[in-house]
Amino acid sequence: MSERLSFFAELKRRNVYKVAVAYVVVAWLLLQAASIFLPAFDSPSWVMKFLIVVIILGFPVVLILSWAFELTSEGIKLESEIAPNQSITRRTGRKIVGITIMLAVFAGGLMIFQIVRPKPSAISERTGPPSLEPPIESKSIALAVIHLALGENEEALRLLEKSLDERSIFLQGDFGSLKTDKRLDPLRDDPRFKNLERRFMTGQR
């Protein structure tokens, strides 16, 4: 029992607990910053996953290093090479606590910023044109192409007509996709498709 208590006391003396808390706070800060800046640079989703994996794998490594080494006025040394009367772990521990508190406050500020900042969807609702709908390219044309690949021309036409009938506002940019998409060429000579193009261009339902 005494050996177990002495082990935990040694963990405390070597600031392993403080280093663990500091690491968690730094990791939290990094993830908060990454969640803000990575989307701004259009970074792929695997970058965030890679960062999370690195942080998780780095945690035990940092704990082992904090046990084996000590930060002294002369630099980093093996703990076994430092005499007990020369150890400054108590002073180092206070510095770690101070730095951890500052980083925690900064990370908390980033988290609050993420919570209170307006979402892109909310901004577009306030500043964008009314009733902006997803382009027809992302839904109807894509599904129509699938039906065409299966030889279901009638179903493709029915889908496009239904999509047009259910809309009250049409974006002229979508008409460009409908008129020029080569995947829809099998429908070009069909009178129903020509009528569909005319209706979409003029915004008729």
Helices and strands as residue ranges (DSSP letters): H 2-13, H 16-40, H 45-68, E 69-72, E 75-78, G 79-81, G 84-86, H 89-116, H 120-127, G 136-138, H 140-149, H 153-165, H 172-180, G 182-187, H 191-202
